[in-house]
């Protein structure tokens, strides 16, 4: 699905029912431009999506230990204890 179409649907229908989003992006990503990530975050935030964006200086297109730590800290309060 086209990302512009997704933004349009969110604009028309609202964001009720959209779960919180954790988005991270490495500044040296050579596959997905860092500015695209920042722009995507800004558009979603302006559409009232509950989104947290974290950027990482020396990370490319990969999942790093600092990202895993941050997503763990972000998601832990959202998961009920069993």
PDB file with one MODEL, atoms N, CA, C and O in Angstrom:
MODEL        1
ATOM      1  N   UNK A   1       0.850  -1.176   0.000  1.00  0.00           N
ATOM      2  CA  UNK A   1       0.000   0.000   0.000  1.00  0.00           C
ATOM      3  C   UNK A   1       0.898   1.243   0.000  1.00  0.00           C
ATOM      4  O   UNK A   1       1.917   1.278   0.690  1.00  0.00           O
ATOM      5  N   UNK A   2       0.529   2.218  -0.745  1.00  0.00           N
ATOM      6  CA  UNK A   2       1.277   3.466  -0.864  1.00  0.00           C
ATOM      7  C   UNK A   2       1.223   4.255   0.444  1.00  0.00           C
ATOM      8  O   UNK A   2       0.154   4.407   1.035  1.00  0.00           O
ATOM      9  N   UNK A   3       2.380   4.760   0.898  1.00  0.00           N
ATOM     10  CA  UNK A   3       2.441   5.493   2.167  1.00  0.00           C
ATOM     11  C   UNK A   3       1.573   6.743   2.139  1.00  0.00           C
ATOM     12  O   UNK A   3       0.988   7.111   3.158  1.00  0.00           O
ATOM     13  N   UNK A   4       1.481   7.403   0.985  1.00  0.00           N
ATOM     14  CA  UNK A   4       0.638   8.595   0.865  1.00  0.00           C
ATOM     15  C   UNK A   4      -0.821   8.213   1.080  1.00  0.00           C
ATOM     16  O   UNK A   4      -1.572   8.958   1.709  1.00  0.00           O
ATOM     17  N   UNK A   5      -1.223   7.059   0.562  1.00  0.00           N
ATOM     18  CA  UNK A   5      -2.587   6.577   0.758  1.00  0.00           C
ATOM     19  C   UNK A   5      -2.859   6.316   2.235  1.00  0.00           C
ATOM     20  O   UNK A   5      -3.936   6.634   2.740  1.00  0.00           O
ATOM     21  N   UNK A   6      -1.894   5.743   2.916  1.00  0.00           N
ATOM     22  CA  UNK A   6      -2.052   5.494   4.359  1.00  0.00           C
ATOM     23  C   UNK A   6      -2.239   6.812   5.102  1.00  0.00           C
ATOM     24  O   UNK A   6      -3.118   6.924   5.956  1.00  0.00           O
ATOM     25  N   UNK A   7      -1.418   7.808   4.783  1.00  0.00           N
ATOM     26  CA  UNK A   7      -1.557   9.117   5.431  1.00  0.00           C
ATOM     27  C   UNK A   7      -2.938   9.706   5.157  1.00  0.00           C
ATOM     28  O   UNK A   7      -3.556  10.278   6.054  1.00  0.00           O
ATOM     29  N   UNK A   8      -3.427   9.571   3.919  1.00  0.00           N
ATOM     30  CA  UNK A   8      -4.736  10.110   3.545  1.00  0.00           C
ATOM     31  C   UNK A   8      -5.848   9.409   4.328  1.00  0.00           C
ATOM     32  O   UNK A   8      -6.773  10.064   4.809  1.00  0.00           O
ATOM     33  N   UNK A   9      -5.765   8.091   4.457  1.00  0.00           N
ATOM     34  CA  UNK A   9      -6.769   7.335   5.214  1.00  0.00           C
ATOM     35  C   UNK A   9      -6.774   7.781   6.671  1.00  0.00           C
ATOM     36  O   UNK A   9      -7.840   7.979   7.255  1.00  0.00           O
ATOM     37  N   UNK A  10      -5.595   7.940   7.261  1.00  0.00           N
ATOM     38  CA  UNK A  10      -5.519   8.401   8.649  1.00  0.00           C
ATOM     39  C   UNK A  10      -6.118   9.798   8.787  1.00  0.00           C
ATOM     40  O   UNK A  10      -6.804  10.088   9.767  1.00  0.00           O
ATOM     41  N   UNK A  11      -5.866  10.648   7.823  1.00  0.00           N
ATOM     42  CA  UNK A  11      -6.399  12.017   7.863  1.00  0.00           C
ATOM     43  C   UNK A  11      -7.927  12.000   7.800  1.00  0.00           C
ATOM     44  O   UNK A  11      -8.591  12.756   8.508  1.00  0.00           O
ATOM     45  N   UNK A  12      -8.474  11.140   6.955  1.00  0.00           N
ATOM     46  CA  UNK A  12      -9.924  11.079   6.771  1.00  0.00           C
ATOM     47  C   UNK A  12     -10.635  10.358   7.910  1.00  0.00           C
ATOM     48  O   UNK A  12     -11.698  10.800   8.347  1.00  0.00           O
ATOM     49  N   UNK A  13     -10.076   9.270   8.393  1.00  0.00           N
ATOM     50  CA  UNK A  13     -10.752   8.417   9.376  1.00  0.00           C
ATOM     51  C   UNK A  13     -10.331   8.678  10.818  1.00  0.00           C
ATOM     52  O   UNK A  13     -11.009   8.243  11.749  1.00  0.00           O
ATOM     53  N   UNK A  14      -9.229   9.377  11.008  1.00  0.00           N
ATOM     54  CA  UNK A  14      -8.732   9.604  12.351  1.00  0.00           C
ATOM     55  C   UNK A  14      -7.849   8.468  12.816  1.00  0.00           C
ATOM     56  O   UNK A  14      -7.636   7.492  12.097  1.00  0.00           O
ATOM     57  N   UNK A  15      -7.345   8.604  14.011  1.00  0.00           N
ATOM     58  CA  UNK A  15      -6.369   7.640  14.521  1.00  0.00           C
ATOM     59  C   UNK A  15      -6.906   6.804  15.681  1.00  0.00           C
ATOM     60  O   UNK A  15      -6.140   6.090  16.329  1.00  0.00           O
ATOM     61  N   UNK A  16      -8.205   6.880  15.952  1.00  0.00           N
ATOM     62  CA  UNK A  16      -8.777   6.025  16.994  1.00  0.00           C
ATOM     63  C   UNK A  16      -8.501   4.565  16.656  1.00  0.00           C
ATOM     64  O   UNK A  16      -8.719   4.133  15.524  1.00  0.00           O
ATOM     65  N   UNK A  17      -8.031   3.821  17.615  1.00  0.00           N
ATOM     66  CA  UNK A  17      -7.747   2.409  17.408  1.00  0.00           C
ATOM     67  C   UNK A  17      -6.342   2.120  16.891  1.00  0.00           C
ATOM     68  O   UNK A  17      -5.946   0.958  16.801  1.00  0.00           O
ATOM     69  N   UNK A  18      -5.585   3.158  16.554  1.00  0.00           N
ATOM     70  CA  UNK A  18      -4.207   2.954  16.115  1.00  0.00           C
ATOM     71  C   UNK A  18      -3.339   2.799  17.366  1.00  0.00           C
ATOM     72  O   UNK A  18      -3.325   3.692  18.214  1.00  0.00           O
ATOM     73  N   UNK A  19      -2.624   1.694  17.496  1.00  0.00           N
ATOM     74  CA  UNK A  19      -1.800   1.513  18.701  1.00  0.00           C
ATOM     75  C   UNK A  19      -0.612   2.472  18.709  1.00  0.00           C
ATOM     76  O   UNK A  19      -0.228   2.997  17.663  1.00  0.00           O
ATOM     77  N   UNK A  20      -0.034   2.699  19.876  1.00  0.00           N
ATOM     78  CA  UNK A  20       1.181   3.516  19.951  1.00  0.00           C
ATOM     79  C   UNK A  20       2.288   2.899  19.086  1.00  0.00           C
ATOM     80  O   UNK A  20       2.358   1.682  18.914  1.00  0.00           O
ATOM     81  N   UNK A  21       3.135   3.756  18.558  1.00  0.00           N
ATOM     82  CA  UNK A  21       4.205   3.313  17.658  1.00  0.00           C
ATOM     83  C   UNK A  21       5.558   3.771  18.194  1.00  0.00           C
ATOM     84  O   UNK A  21       5.724   4.918  18.608  1.00  0.00           O
ATOM     85  N   UNK A  22       6.525   2.846  18.177  1.00  0.00           N
ATOM     86  CA  UNK A  22       7.915   3.189  18.448  1.00  0.00           C
ATOM     87  C   UNK A  22       8.637   3.124  17.124  1.00  0.00           C
ATOM     88  O   UNK A  22       8.624   2.089  16.458  1.00  0.00           O
ATOM     89  N   UNK A  23       9.261   4.208  16.736  1.00  0.00           N
ATOM     90  CA  UNK A  23       9.975   4.272  15.457  1.00  0.00           C
ATOM     91  C   UNK A  23      11.410   4.692  15.735  1.00  0.00           C
ATOM     92  O   UNK A  23      11.653   5.664  16.450  1.00  0.00           O
ATOM     93  N   UNK A  24      12.356   3.959  15.169  1.00  0.00           N
ATOM     94  CA  UNK A  24      13.754   4.327  15.345  1.00  0.00           C
ATOM     95  C   UNK A  24      14.442   4.341  13.993  1.00  0.00           C
ATOM     96  O   UNK A  24      14.044   3.644  13.059  1.00  0.00           O
ATOM     97  N   UNK A  25      15.493   5.159  13.914  1.00  0.00           N
ATOM     98  CA  UNK A  25      16.187   5.288  12.635  1.00  0.00           C
ATOM     99  C   UNK A  25      17.648   5.661  12.873  1.00  0.00           C
ATOM    100  O   UNK A  25      17.958   6.566  13.648  1.00  0.00           O
ATOM    101  N   UNK A  26      18.526   4.950  12.195  1.00  0.00           N
ATOM    102  CA  UNK A  26      19.943   5.268  12.255  1.00  0.00           C
ATOM    103  C   UNK A  26      20.279   6.399  11.296  1.00  0.00           C
ATOM    104  O   UNK A  26      19.778   6.443  10.173  1.00  0.00           O
ATOM    105  N   UNK A  27      21.124   7.306  11.743  1.00  0.00           N
ATOM    106  CA  UNK A  27      21.490   8.458  10.921  1.00  0.00           C
ATOM    107  C   UNK A  27      22.379   8.095   9.742  1.00  0.00           C
ATOM    108  O   UNK A  27      22.494   8.879   8.799  1.00  0.00           O
ATOM    109  N   UNK A  28      23.011   6.924   9.770  1.00  0.00           N
ATOM    110  CA  UNK A  28      23.863   6.522   8.658  1.00  0.00           C
ATOM    111  C   UNK A  28      23.244   5.354   7.873  1.00  0.00           C
ATOM    112  O   UNK A  28      23.960   4.559   7.264  1.00  0.00           O
ATOM    113  N   UNK A  29      21.936   5.263   7.895  1.00  0.00           N
ATOM    114  CA  UNK A  29      21.217   4.244   7.137  1.00  0.00           C
ATOM    115  C   UNK A  29      21.443   4.488   5.648  1.00  0.00           C
ATOM    116  O   UNK A  29      21.114   5.559   5.138  1.00  0.00           O
ATOM    117  N   UNK A  30      22.000   3.505   4.952  1.00  0.00           N
ATOM    118  CA  UNK A  30      22.262   3.668   3.524  1.00  0.00           C
ATOM    119  C   UNK A  30      21.170   3.044   2.653  1.00  0.00           C
ATOM    120  O   UNK A  30      21.277   3.052   1.427  1.00  0.00           O
ATOM    121  N   UNK A  31      20.121   2.505   3.279  1.00  0.00           N
ATOM    122  CA  UNK A  31      19.021   1.918   2.530  1.00  0.00           C
ATOM    123  C   UNK A  31      17.777   2.807   2.559  1.00  0.00           C
ATOM    124  O   UNK A  31      17.157   3.049   1.524  1.00  0.00           O
ATOM    125  N   UNK A  32      17.417   3.290   3.747  1.00  0.00           N
ATOM    126  CA  UNK A  32      16.271   4.185   3.910  1.00  0.00           C
ATOM    127  C   UNK A  32      16.814   5.518   4.417  1.00  0.00           C
ATOM    128  O   UNK A  32      17.394   5.588   5.500  1.00  0.00           O
ATOM    129  N   UNK A  33      16.625   6.557   3.640  1.00  0.00           N
ATOM    130  CA  UNK A  33      17.157   7.875   3.981  1.00  0.00           C
ATOM    131  C   UNK A  33      16.647   8.340   5.344  1.00  0.00           C
ATOM    132  O   UNK A  33      15.454   8.252   5.634  1.00  0.00           O
ATOM    133  N   UNK A  34      17.555   8.831   6.169  1.00  0.00           N
ATOM    134  CA  UNK A  34      17.196   9.298   7.511  1.00  0.00           C
ATOM    135  C   UNK A  34      16.125  10.383   7.469  1.00  0.00           C
ATOM    136  O   UNK A  34      15.221  10.394   8.304  1.00  0.00           O
ATOM    137  N   UNK A  35      16.220  11.287   6.510  1.00  0.00           N
ATOM    138  CA  UNK A  35      15.226  12.361   6.407  1.00  0.00           C
ATOM    139  C   UNK A  35      13.834  11.816   6.113  1.00  0.00           C
ATOM    140  O   UNK A  35      12.842  12.395   6.554  1.00  0.00           O
ATOM    141  N   UNK A  36      13.743  10.712   5.375  1.00  0.00           N
ATOM    142  CA  UNK A  36      12.451  10.074   5.139  1.00  0.00           C
ATOM    143  C   UNK A  36      11.844   9.624   6.463  1.00  0.00           C
ATOM    144  O   UNK A  36      10.652   9.807   6.706  1.00  0.00           O
ATOM    145  N   UNK A  37      12.680   9.034   7.316  1.00  0.00           N
ATOM    146  CA  UNK A  37      12.202   8.601   8.630  1.00  0.00           C
ATOM    147  C   UNK A  37      11.694   9.760   9.465  1.00  0.00           C
ATOM    148  O   UNK A  37      10.630   9.676  10.078  1.00  0.00           O
ATOM    149  N   UNK A  38      12.461  10.845   9.485  1.00  0.00           N
ATOM    150  CA  UNK A  38      12.031  12.024  10.254  1.00  0.00           C
ATOM    151  C   UNK A  38      10.738  12.604   9.691  1.00  0.00           C
ATOM    152  O   UNK A  38       9.850  12.995  10.449  1.00  0.00           O
ATOM    153  N   UNK A  39      10.629  12.659   8.371  1.00  0.00           N
ATOM    154  CA  UNK A  39       9.421  13.196   7.747  1.00  0.00           C
ATOM    155  C   UNK A  39       8.215  12.314   8.039  1.00  0.00           C
ATOM    156  O   UNK A  39       7.132  12.812   8.346  1.00  0.00           O
ATOM    157  N   UNK A  40       8.406  11.009   7.944  1.00  0.00           N
ATOM    158  CA  UNK A  40       7.322  10.073   8.249  1.00  0.00           C
ATOM    159  C   UNK A  40       6.840  10.266   9.684  1.00  0.00           C
ATOM    160  O   UNK A  40       5.639  10.309   9.949  1.00  0.00           O
ATOM    161  N   UNK A  41       7.787  10.381  10.595  1.00  0.00           N
ATOM    162  CA  UNK A  41       7.440  10.627  11.995  1.00  0.00           C
ATOM    163  C   UNK A  41       6.635  11.914  12.141  1.00  0.00           C
ATOM    164  O   UNK A  41       5.604  11.929  12.813  1.00  0.00           O
ATOM    165  N   UNK A  42       7.096  12.982  11.521  1.00  0.00           N
ATOM    166  CA  UNK A  42       6.418  14.280  11.629  1.00  0.00           C
ATOM    167  C   UNK A  42       5.001  14.221  11.078  1.00  0.00           C
ATOM    168  O   UNK A  42       4.070  14.751  11.683  1.00  0.00           O
ATOM    169  N   UNK A  43       4.842  13.576   9.929  1.00  0.00           N
ATOM    170  CA  UNK A  43       3.498  13.469   9.335  1.00  0.00           C
ATOM    171  C   UNK A  43       2.576  12.689  10.263  1.00  0.00           C
ATOM    172  O   UNK A  43       1.451  13.119  10.514  1.00  0.00           O
ATOM    173  N   UNK A  44       3.029  11.562  10.770  1.00  0.00           N
ATOM    174  CA  UNK A  44       2.199  10.761  11.674  1.00  0.00           C
ATOM    175  C   UNK A  44       1.883  11.523  12.953  1.00  0.00           C
ATOM    176  O   UNK A  44       0.752  11.479  13.436  1.00  0.00           O
ATOM    177  N   UNK A  45       2.853  12.209  13.496  1.00  0.00           N
ATOM    178  CA  UNK A  45       2.640  13.002  14.704  1.00  0.00           C
ATOM    179  C   UNK A  45       1.606  14.102  14.444  1.00  0.00           C
ATOM    180  O   UNK A  45       0.747  14.352  15.290  1.00  0.00           O
ATOM    181  N   UNK A  46       1.682  14.754  13.292  1.00  0.00           N
ATOM    182  CA  UNK A  46       0.716  15.798  12.945  1.00  0.00           C
ATOM    183  C   UNK A  46      -0.685  15.249  12.721  1.00  0.00           C
ATOM    184  O   UNK A  46      -1.667  15.988  12.795  1.00  0.00           O
ATOM    185  N   UNK A  47      -0.777  13.945  12.444  1.00  0.00           N
ATOM    186  CA  UNK A  47      -2.078  13.291  12.305  1.00  0.00           C
ATOM    187  C   UNK A  47      -2.569  12.744  13.648  1.00  0.00           C
ATOM    188  O   UNK A  47      -3.552  12.005  13.704  1.00  0.00           O
ATOM    189  N   UNK A  48      -1.880  13.112  14.720  1.00  0.00           N
ATOM    190  CA  UNK A  48      -2.227  12.710  16.091  1.00  0.00           C
ATOM    191  C   UNK A  48      -2.017  11.233  16.378  1.00  0.00           C
ATOM    192  O   UNK A  48      -2.681  10.664  17.244  1.00  0.00           O
ATOM    193  N   UNK A  49      -1.094  10.609  15.653  1.00  0.00           N
ATOM    194  CA  UNK A  49      -0.702   9.240  15.974  1.00  0.00           C
ATOM    195  C   UNK A  49       0.227   9.314  17.186  1.00  0.00           C
ATOM    196  O   UNK A  49       1.118  10.160  17.245  1.00  0.00           O
ATOM    197  N   UNK A  50       0.011   8.431  18.137  1.00  0.00           N
ATOM    198  CA  UNK A  50       0.858   8.361  19.322  1.00  0.00           C
ATOM    199  C   UNK A  50       2.153   7.654  18.905  1.00  0.00           C
ATOM    200  O   UNK A  50       2.208   6.426  18.835  1.00  0.00           O
ATOM    201  N   UNK A  51       3.185   8.443  18.632  1.00  0.00           N
ATOM    202  CA  UNK A  51       4.424   7.897  18.094  1.00  0.00           C
ATOM    203  C   UNK A  51       5.627   8.480  18.804  1.00  0.00           C
ATOM    204  O   UNK A  51       5.689   9.679  19.078  1.00  0.00           O
ATOM    205  N   UNK A  52       6.578   7.614  19.097  1.00  0.00           N
ATOM    206  CA  UNK A  52       7.851   8.055  19.651  1.00  0.00           C
ATOM    207  C   UNK A  52       8.927   7.757  18.623  1.00  0.00           C
ATOM    208  O   UNK A  52       8.982   6.651  18.085  1.00  0.00           O
ATOM    209  N   UNK A  53       9.784   8.733  18.346  1.00  0.00           N
ATOM    210  CA  UNK A  53      10.854   8.594  17.362  1.00  0.00           C
ATOM    211  C   UNK A  53      12.195   8.737  18.062  1.00  0.00           C
ATOM    212  O   UNK A  53      12.439   9.708  18.778  1.00  0.00           O
ATOM    213  N   UNK A  54      13.052   7.761  17.845  1.00  0.00           N
ATOM    214  CA  UNK A  54      14.411   7.807  18.395  1.00  0.00           C
ATOM    215  C   UNK A  54      15.389   7.721  17.239  1.00  0.00           C
ATOM    216  O   UNK A  54      15.224   6.911  16.326  1.00  0.00           O
ATOM    217  N   UNK A  55      16.410   8.566  17.289  1.00  0.00           N
ATOM    218  CA  UNK A  55      17.450   8.529  16.260  1.00  0.00           C
ATOM    219  C   UNK A  55      18.763   8.091  16.887  1.00  0.00           C
ATOM    220  O   UNK A  55      19.027   8.343  18.063  1.00  0.00           O
ATOM    221  N   UNK A  56      19.585   7.426  16.070  1.00  0.00           N
ATOM    222  CA  UNK A  56      20.838   6.852  16.547  1.00  0.00           C
ATOM    223  C   UNK A  56      21.971   7.298  15.626  1.00  0.00           C
ATOM    224  O   UNK A  56      21.920   7.085  14.415  1.00  0.00           O
ATOM    225  N   UNK A  57      22.975   7.908  16.206  1.00  0.00           N
ATOM    226  CA  UNK A  57      24.082   8.529  15.465  1.00  0.00           C
ATOM    227  C   UNK A  57      24.831   7.569  14.553  1.00  0.00           C
ATOM    228  O   UNK A  57      24.939   7.829  13.355  1.00  0.00           O
ATOM    229  N   UNK A  58      25.345   6.481  15.077  1.00  0.00           N
ATOM    230  CA  UNK A  58      26.261   5.618  14.329  1.00  0.00           C
ATOM    231  C   UNK A  58      25.617   4.301  13.899  1.00  0.00           C
ATOM    232  O   UNK A  58      26.296   3.281  13.778  1.00  0.00           O
ATOM    233  N   UNK A  59      24.310   4.329  13.672  1.00  0.00           N
ATOM    234  CA  UNK A  59      23.585   3.119  13.300  1.00  0.00           C
ATOM    235  C   UNK A  59      23.130   3.251  11.850  1.00  0.00           C
ATOM    236  O   UNK A  59      22.653   4.304  11.427  1.00  0.00           O
ATOM    237  N   UNK A  60      23.287   2.153  11.090  1.00  0.00           N
ATOM    238  CA  UNK A  60      22.821   2.118   9.710  1.00  0.00           C
ATOM    239  C   UNK A  60      21.461   1.451   9.639  1.00  0.00           C
ATOM    240  O   UNK A  60      20.599   1.685  10.486  1.00  0.00           O
ATOM    241  N   UNK A  61      21.271   0.615   8.619  1.00  0.00           N
ATOM    242  CA  UNK A  61      20.016  -0.111   8.434  1.00  0.00           C
ATOM    243  C   UNK A  61      20.148  -1.447   9.154  1.00  0.00           C
ATOM    244  O   UNK A  61      20.385  -2.483   8.532  1.00  0.00           O
ATOM    245  N   UNK A  62      19.994  -1.407  10.453  1.00  0.00           N
ATOM    246  CA  UNK A  62      20.214  -2.577  11.300  1.00  0.00           C
ATOM    247  C   UNK A  62      19.471  -2.390  12.613  1.00  0.00           C
ATOM    248  O   UNK A  62      18.942  -1.315  12.898  1.00  0.00           O
ATOM    249  N   UNK A  63      19.440  -3.433  13.391  1.00  0.00           N
ATOM    250  CA  UNK A  63      18.876  -3.364  14.739  1.00  0.00           C
ATOM    251  C   UNK A  63      20.036  -3.508  15.707  1.00  0.00           C
ATOM    252  O   UNK A  63      20.755  -4.507  15.682  1.00  0.00           O
ATOM    253  N   UNK A  64      20.217  -2.513  16.555  1.00  0.00           N
ATOM    254  CA  UNK A  64      21.379  -2.459  17.438  1.00  0.00           C
ATOM    255  C   UNK A  64      20.981  -2.672  18.896  1.00  0.00           C
ATOM    256  O   UNK A  64      19.809  -2.530  19.243  1.00  0.00           O
ATOM    257  N   UNK A  65      21.942  -3.012  19.748  1.00  0.00           N
ATOM    258  CA  UNK A  65      21.645  -3.139  21.182  1.00  0.00           C
ATOM    259  C   UNK A  65      21.010  -1.885  21.789  1.00  0.00           C
ATOM    260  O   UNK A  65      20.080  -2.023  22.584  1.00  0.00           O
ATOM    261  N   UNK A  66      21.464  -0.653  21.454  1.00  0.00           N
ATOM    262  CA  UNK A  66      20.780   0.517  22.015  1.00  0.00           C
ATOM    263  C   UNK A  66      19.311   0.619  21.581  1.00  0.00           C
ATOM    264  O   UNK A  66      18.459   1.036  22.366  1.00  0.00           O
ATOM    265  N   UNK A  67      19.018   0.239  20.338  1.00  0.00           N
ATOM    266  CA  UNK A  67      17.630   0.256  19.880  1.00  0.00           C
ATOM    267  C   UNK A  67      16.801  -0.784  20.633  1.00  0.00           C
ATOM    268  O   UNK A  67      15.678  -0.501  21.049  1.00  0.00           O
ATOM    269  N   UNK A  68      17.347  -1.970  20.807  1.00  0.00           N
ATOM    270  CA  UNK A  68      16.627  -3.008  21.545  1.00  0.00           C
ATOM    271  C   UNK A  68      16.340  -2.572  22.977  1.00  0.00           C
ATOM    272  O   UNK A  68      15.252  -2.813  23.501  1.00  0.00           O
ATOM    273  N   UNK A  69      17.314  -1.935  23.600  1.00  0.00           N
ATOM    274  CA  UNK A  69      17.128  -1.425  24.958  1.00  0.00           C
ATOM    275  C   UNK A  69      15.998  -0.394  24.986  1.00  0.00           C
ATOM    276  O   UNK A  69      15.137  -0.434  25.865  1.00  0.00           O
ATOM    277  N   UNK A  70      16.005   0.526  24.025  1.00  0.00           N
ATOM    278  CA  UNK A  70      14.990   1.581  23.998  1.00  0.00           C
ATOM    279  C   UNK A  70      13.593   1.037  23.719  1.00  0.00           C
ATOM    280  O   UNK A  70      12.622   1.481  24.331  1.00  0.00           O
ATOM    281  N   UNK A  71      13.486   0.082  22.802  1.00  0.00           N
ATOM    282  CA  UNK A  71      12.161  -0.474  22.510  1.00  0.00           C
ATOM    283  C   UNK A  71      11.660  -1.296  23.697  1.00  0.00           C
ATOM    284  O   UNK A  71      10.461  -1.312  23.978  1.00  0.00           O
ATOM    285  N   UNK A  72      12.566  -1.974  24.391  1.00  0.00           N
ATOM    286  CA  UNK A  72      12.178  -2.724  25.597  1.00  0.00           C
ATOM    287  C   UNK A  72      11.641  -1.771  26.663  1.00  0.00           C
ATOM    288  O   UNK A  72      10.607  -2.035  27.276  1.00  0.00           O
ATOM    289  N   UNK A  73      12.347  -0.666  26.880  1.00  0.00           N
ATOM    290  CA  UNK A  73      11.894   0.317  27.873  1.00  0.00           C
ATOM    291  C   UNK A  73      10.579   0.976  27.452  1.00  0.00           C
ATOM    292  O   UNK A  73       9.765   1.335  28.303  1.00  0.00           O
ATOM    293  N   UNK A  74      10.371   1.134  26.150  1.00  0.00           N
ATOM    294  CA  UNK A  74       9.150   1.749  25.651  1.00  0.00           C
ATOM    295  C   UNK A  74       7.954   0.809  25.785  1.00  0.00           C
ATOM    296  O   UNK A  74       6.863   1.233  26.165  1.00  0.00           O
ATOM    297  N   UNK A  75       8.165  -0.472  25.470  1.00  0.00           N
ATOM    298  CA  UNK A  75       7.041  -1.407  25.426  1.00  0.00           C
ATOM    299  C   UNK A  75       6.699  -2.007  26.788  1.00  0.00           C
ATOM    300  O   UNK A  75       5.549  -2.379  27.024  1.00  0.00           O
ATOM    301  N   UNK A  76       7.676  -2.104  27.686  1.00  0.00           N
ATOM    302  CA  UNK A  76       7.440  -2.770  28.984  1.00  0.00           C
ATOM    303  C   UNK A  76       6.241  -2.201  29.746  1.00  0.00           C
ATOM    304  O   UNK A  76       5.445  -2.986  30.261  1.00  0.00           O
ATOM    305  N   UNK A  77       6.069  -0.875  29.846  1.00  0.00           N
ATOM    306  CA  UNK A  77       4.911  -0.365  30.585  1.00  0.00           C
ATOM    307  C   UNK A  77       3.573  -0.602  29.875  1.00  0.00           C
ATOM    308  O   UNK A  77       2.513  -0.441  30.480  1.00  0.00           O
ATOM    309  N   UNK A  78       3.618  -0.978  28.613  1.00  0.00           N
ATOM    310  CA  UNK A  78       2.390  -1.165  27.842  1.00  0.00           C
ATOM    311  C   UNK A  78       1.875  -2.600  27.893  1.00  0.00           C
ATOM    312  O   UNK A  78       0.747  -2.873  27.483  1.00  0.00           O
ATOM    313  N   UNK A  79       2.700  -3.513  28.396  1.00  0.00           N
ATOM    314  CA  UNK A  79       2.328  -4.928  28.450  1.00  0.00           C
ATOM    315  C   UNK A  79       1.914  -5.289  29.876  1.00  0.00           C
ATOM    316  O   UNK A  79       2.678  -5.100  30.822  1.00  0.00           O
ATOM    317  N   UNK A  80       0.705  -5.807  30.016  1.00  0.00           N
ATOM    318  CA  UNK A  80       0.280  -6.170  31.387  1.00  0.00           C
ATOM    319  C   UNK A  80       1.106  -7.333  31.929  1.00  0.00           C
ATOM    320  O   UNK A  80       1.496  -8.235  31.187  1.00  0.00           O
ATOM    321  N   UNK A  81       1.361  -7.297  33.221  1.00  0.00           N
ATOM    322  CA  UNK A  81       2.089  -8.391  33.857  1.00  0.00           C
ATOM    323  C   UNK A  81       1.191  -9.626  33.915  1.00  0.00           C
ATOM    324  O   UNK A  81      -0.005  -9.530  34.191  1.00  0.00           O
ATOM    325  N   UNK A  82       1.786 -10.773  33.651  1.00  0.00           N
ATOM    326  CA  UNK A  82       1.020 -12.018  33.689  1.00  0.00           C
ATOM    327  C   UNK A  82       1.151 -12.694  35.020  1.00  0.00           C
ATOM    328  O   UNK A  82       0.570 -13.759  35.231  1.00  0.00           O
TER     329      UNK A  82
ENDMDL
END
